[in-house]
Amino acid sequence: MMHFQAGSYLLCLLANLYFISLCNYASGTTGSSSVLIIIRDQANEYHHKLATAKKAELDSQIKADNLNAKVILLHEEYPVEGAWTILPVLPDIARKYADEFKWFMFIEEGTTVDVKQLTTSFLTKHDPAAFKLLCRCLHDNSPTIIHHFAFVNKAIKKFKYPDFDAGWIWSTALLQKVGFNLTPETLESDFQIDTKHEIAMWLEEHHDLKVTCVKELCGGGENTKRCITKFDKFLPDCGDKVTLDDVLVSVKTTLMFHKDRVPVVQKTWGKYVKNIRYYSNVTDPTIPTMDCGVPNTVSGHCGKMEKIILDAYETPYDWLVIADDDSIIGVSRLLKLLNCYDPNRIIVLGERYGFGLLSGYGYGYITGGGGMVMSRAAVKAWKDKGCHCPSIDTPDDMFLGQCFSLVVGVPVTHSPLFHQARPDDYADGYLGNQEPISFHKHWEVDPYEVYADWFAQEDKAMFAAPNAKPTEAPEPQVIPIPPTPTENQIKDEL
């Protein structure tokens, strides 16, 4: 009798536990959830190393706690240039992994993730069968050019988009809905400028879906108990071998900006650059500028860029930085970053945009205003591979990307620390994740204040004795050129 009673008691206890577990699973208060973590890596050696280290660290967490999670590198899984725009690879991710995982998390190479809390606490509170994209939300404070001035007549702060640095998570239901119904016709955008904003816009326009803002995904250096991810402000520390002696800075300008834009460069970041050249359409000894032998154009400026690259080919410098005359750069931060890269490898570095990548035929390029950085090997590759601007007014940054992606065979390398627009054009939460290297434009901002707010203190600290006088420009090349236009004929939007 005692054995029967004990056995009955044990069966009842197990049954109760079973039904309790069912109820708890249904309510999402216990158990664990499966997740595929996808690191947005790059082919570049330095970035691949960072992503590989991040994967190893996450794999260690998963193994230690026997968690139902897997980590993959986006570039290894999908070695195509457009993978970083995410949408084109979603159908294949859904096909391969939707039956295995309930959640799909995209992170950056610097995102810190507590995988145990992610799978056993956070995700169990959410329903993978619901159409959800979980994220730390960003919003614009005003209409901005990088988002095509969206919501000009609406409450812009109401439109939220994901902070990629904090990690963003797709439910399996949403992934399958998007992935299985995505067609080339729905990916009609030619340009890819800010992927995180463009994906949120695409989801709202094509699926009537708004992102779900959560506090557990953290950025901007926040590190509270509720955070299952975090992203500290970063400027890589890769040593101090790169000095001003290794870098040539070439500034694109034109006569109409000699008296307003160029002095800003000279009085702010330019005074710290040891080797700086001002490429113009006229020789002005007061700066000094050099007549680069290319007539000024209203837009494009590919001819001027090509002259800069070919001139750099004849120099011993490890790095070439091509800047606009309204670029605003932190020189000390730039030097720190360059220590992370090998000038003997083909590297074109800056803020990456894309053209035609959603359709599979395009290429990435470094947007010019934030600064285009080329290694010595990249300068050599431009010449050796025979890259040549189709016309002097071809878009310079786009043709540079086209050359390296389609001719040289080495895509550009992205750094989020370079910026094509003004500080006001970026979400506060996004800039809070980083130590920027550059901004661009003098439009409706005081460039002196931008430099003072973001870069001046560090530049002054690193360069105790800046050059009192800019490096003299080389003698202009003596070649037959079209007549230089007069000042009142010049129209430029550099």
N, C-alpha and C positions, 0 to 999 in steps of 0.2 A: 504493500500500500504506500509506503514511504517513497519507494522508487517511482510509483505511478504519479503520486502527488508532485514529487520533485520534477519529473519529466513534464507534467502538465504545466507546472509553474514556469519552467524554462521555455516551453513552447509559447505560452502566453506572453512572456517577457519579450521573446524574439519577435512575435507578431506585433506587439505594441511598438517596439523599436522600429520595425519595418514601416508601419503606418505613419509613425512620427517622422521618419526620414522622407517618406513620400510627400507628406504635407510640407515639411521644411523645404524639400527640393522645389515643390510647386511654388512656394512663396519666395524662393530665392534667398533663404537666410542661412544656408549651410552648404556643405559640399564644396566642390570646386568646378571651375569652368575651363574649357580648353581654349587655347589661344595660339595663333601663329603670329610671331613677331617678325616684321620685315624691316630690315635696316636699309635706309636709302643711301647706299654707298656709291663710290665713284671708281672709275678705272685707274685714276691717278694713284701712283705708288703710296704717297703719304696718306691719302684719304682711305685707300684700301687697307692700309696697316691699322688705322684707327678703327675702321669698321670690323676688321677681323678680331682685334682685341676686345671690342664691345661684344661681339658674338661669343667669344670664349668666356667672358665674364658672365653673360646671361646663361650660357650652357652650363656653367658651373653651378649657378643658382638652381637651375632646373634639375640637375642631377642630384644635388645635395638634398633636396626636399621631394624628389620623385614627383615633379609637377607635370601636368598634362599640357606641355607647351613645347614649341619648336621655334628655332630662330633660323632665318635665311637672310642672305645678302641679296638685295634687289639686282645689283649689277651681275652677280654670278648666275642668278636664276634666269635673268632676262638681259643678256648682253647686247642690247640694242640701245641706241642713243636716246630714244624717246621714253625709256622706262621711267625716268625721273618725273615725268609728268603724270604718272600713276594711271590715269584713265585707260590708256591703250592696253595695259597689262591686266586689268581687272577680269576680263572674260577668262583668261587662262588661269589666273589664280582661283577663280570660282570653280572652274572645271577640275582643277587638280586637288583642291584642298577643302572645298565647301562641305564635303561629307565627313571630313576628319575633324574640323575645328568649328567652334561656335562663334569665335571672335577673331578678328584680323586687325592687328595693331601695327601701324607704321611709325617708326621712330627715326631720328637722325643719329649720326655717329656719336654725338655727344650727349644723347639723352640717357639719363639714369633711370632704371626701372627696378622696382621691387616686385619680382615676378610672383613670389608667394602671396603677397598682399593683393596683387592684381588678380590672380586666379582663384584664390580661396576667400577673398573678402569683397573686393570691389565689383568684379564682373558677376558674381552671384546675385547681386542686387538688381541686375538688369536682365531683360528678356532678350535672348538672341533671336527669337522668332519675330521680334518687333523691328520695324525699319528704323534703325538708329545709327547715327554717327556721333560718337562720344568724343568730346574734345575740351581743351581749355580754349575759351572763346576770345577772339580778337575782334575789334571793330575800328573803323576809321572815325576820326574826329571831324573830317571835312572831305568833300569830294577831292579825289586825287588823280593825277594823270596816270599813275601806274595801275589804277583800276578803272581806267577809261572814264573817269569822272562819273562813276555810277551813282545813282540816287541823288542827283543834283537837287531835285525838287522834293525829296522825301527826308524823313528822319534817318539819317545815315547810320547813326549809332545802333539802330534796331537790327541792322543786318550783321549777323555774326558769322565768322569764318574761323577755321581751326588754326591753332598755333602748332605747327609741325614740330617745333622743338620740344614741346611738352608731350608729344605722342598723340595720336588720334586713332580711334578704334571703330571699325565697321562691324556691325552685327552680321551674322551669316545670312540672315534674311535680306538685308540691304545689299550685301555683296552679290548674292545670287540674282536679285531683282535687277541690279544695274548691269552685272556682268553678262547675264544671259540675254539681255535685251539691248545691249549697247551695239550700235551700228555705226559705220563710218559717216552716215548722214547726220548723226547727232553730234559728231565731233567736228564741227564746221569751223572752228577758230583757226586762223592762220598763225597768229602769234601767241606764244606762251610767255607771259611776263611774270605773274605772281601765281604760282600753281595753287597755293592754299586758298586764295580768294576765288580763283577761277573754278575750282572744284565745287566750292560752296554755291557759287552762282549757278553752275551747271546742274547741281542736284535740285536746286529750287526751281529752275526753269523747266527741267525735263521730268522731274519726279515729285514736284511740289513738296520737297523735304527741306526742313530747316535743321541745322546741326543742334545737338543737345549739349548744352554747357554743363560741365561738371567741375567741382572744386578739387577733386583728387588728382587731377592731372595738372602739374604745377610747372611754372617757368619763372624767369626773372630772378633767379636766386632764392625763391621761396623754398623753405625746407621745414614744414610743419609736420606734425604727426599724421595728419590726414593725407599727405602727399604720397602717392604711390609712384609718381614720376617726378623728376626735377631736372632743371637745366640751368646750370650756373653760367653767369656771364663769363665769356671766354675770350682770351687772346692766347693762342698757343705759345708755349715756351719751348722752343726748339734750339736754343743756344744763341750765340751772339757773333757768329762768324761773318755774317753779311754786314758790311759797313757801307758808308756813303761812297767809298771809292769803287764799289762794285756795281753801282746803279747809275744808269743814264736816264734822265727824265726829259722827255721831249713834249713841249706844250704846243698844241695847235692854236694859232690865233690868226687875226687878220687886222688890217689897218684900222678899221672902225672901232676896234676894241683895244688898241694900244694904250689909250689914255684912261680907260675905266676898268676893264677886266684885268689886264696884265698887272697894273700896280697892286691889285688885291693879292695876286699870286706872290709878287715880290715882297710884300709887307707881311705876309702870313707864312704859309708853309714853304714857299719857294726860297725864302732866305736861308733855310736849313739844308737845301739840296746842294751838294757840292758840284755835281755835273748836270747842268740844266741848259736846255736849248729852247729857244722860242722860234717856231717855224711859222712864218708869215708869208704874205704875198709881196711884201716890200722890205727892204733893209732899213732898219731904224737903229742907228748907233746909240741912241739914248737908252735903249733897253738892255742889251742890244737884241734885235731880231735879225733873222736871216731871210732873204728872199729865197724860198725853197724851189723856185723855178716852176711852180704850179699855179696857174691862175686861180683866184678865189672862186668858189662856187656857192650858190645859195644853200645847198645841202649836200650830203653825201661825203665829201672830203676824202674819198678813197685815194686820189692821187697824192694828196698831202701825206696821208698815212704811209703810202708805199715809199715815198721819198724818205720818210723818217726811218722806216725799217731798213732800207738799203744803206742809208748812212750808218745806222747802228751796226750793220754787218761789217763795216770797216773799222770798228772800234773793238777794244778788248773787254768791254763791260760784260758782266755775267747777266745783268738784268736790264731790260728796256721797259720803261713805264711811259705809256702814251696817255697824256691828259688833255682835257679841254682847258681853255683859259678861264672857264667858270667852274672847274673842278675844285673841290676843297678837300685836302688830304692831310691825314695825320702821318707825318714822315716816320716818326719813331715806331709807330704801330706797323707801318708798312715794312720796315726793316725787320722787325720781330717776326712777322709772318713769313717773309722770304727765306728765313733760316730753315723753314720746314720743307723746302723744296730743293731739288737738285737742278742747277742750271744746265747740267750736261744732258738732261732729259728734255724732251719737247713738251713745254708747258705754256699754255696761254691761259692766264688766270684773271678772274674778276667776277663781276655779277653776271650770272648766266641767264640769258633769255633763250627762247626757242622760236624757230620758224618752221611750220609744217610738220611738227613732230607728231601731232595727234593723227595725222593721215599717213604716217610711215615713210614719208619721202624727204623729210626736212633735216635740219641740223641745229645745233646749239651755237650761240655766239655770245661774246662778252660785250655787254652794252657799254658804249664808249665813255659816257659822261662820268662814270664812277672810277674810271681808270682802267686801261688795258695793259696787263703785265705780260711780257714775253721773256722767256729764258733765252740764253745765248743759243742753245740748240734749236729753239723755235725760230729765232731770227734766221739762222742758217737754213732751216728747212724751208722757210718761205722762198728764199732765193734758189736753193738747190732744186726744189720741186717745180720751179717755174711759175709760181703764183703771180698773177699780174692783174691789176684792176681793169675791168672792162672799160671803164671810163673814169675820169677824174671825179665825177659827182656820184659814182656808185656809193651806196651806204657803206662806210668804211668798216664799222664793227660787224655788220652782217657778212661782208665779203671775207673778212678775216676768219670768221667762224666757218664759212663755206670752204675756204681754202684748207683749213686744218682738218675739218671733219671729212670732206669728200675727196680731197687730193692727197694731203699728207697722211690721213688715216688716224689722226689722234684728236679726239674731241676736246673741246675746251674744258677747263677745270673750274668748278664753281666755288666761290667763297661768299657767304652771306654778309661778310664784313664790308664789302664794297656796295655803294648805293648810287643808282642812276638819278635819284631825285633828292629833294630836300628832306631834312628831318621831319618836317610837318606832314610829309606824304606817307609816313609809315606809322603803323599802330604803336602806341606806347608800349604795349606788352611785348611786341616783337623786338623793338630796340632795347628793351629791358633785358633781353637774353644775351646781349653781346657787347663787345667793345668795338664800335665801328671804325673803319679805316678811312672811308671817304663818303662825301656827299657831293651833290651836283646842283647847279643852277643858282643864280642870284635873284631870281624872280620873286618879288614880294618878301624877300628876306634880306637881312643885313649879313653879307658873307663874313665880315669881320667878327660879328657876334657868333655866327655858326662855328667859325674856327676857334674862337675863344672858349666857347661852351664845351666843345667836344675834343679839341686836340692840343690847344696851345700849351697847357700846363705840362703835358708829357713831353712834347717836343722841346720845350725850354729846359726841362730837367735832363733830357738825354744829350742835347747839344748845347753845352755850356758856352761855346764860342762859335756862333753861327757865322757863315761867310758874310762879311760886310759888303762884298761886291759879287754879283752873279758871275758865274763862269762865262768868259767871252765865247760868243758863237764862232764856229769855224767860218772860214771864207766861203761865201756862196759859190756854188758850182757854176762855172762859166759855160753856159749852153744857150743856144738860141731859144728864146721863149716868147710867147705872145706878150704884147704890151701890158703893163700893170694897170689895172683900172684905177681911176681916181677915187678919192674917198667918197664922194657923193654918188658914185655908181655902185658902191658895194652894198650888198644886202646879204646878211648872214644870220644864221640861227644856231651858231655853234653852242 
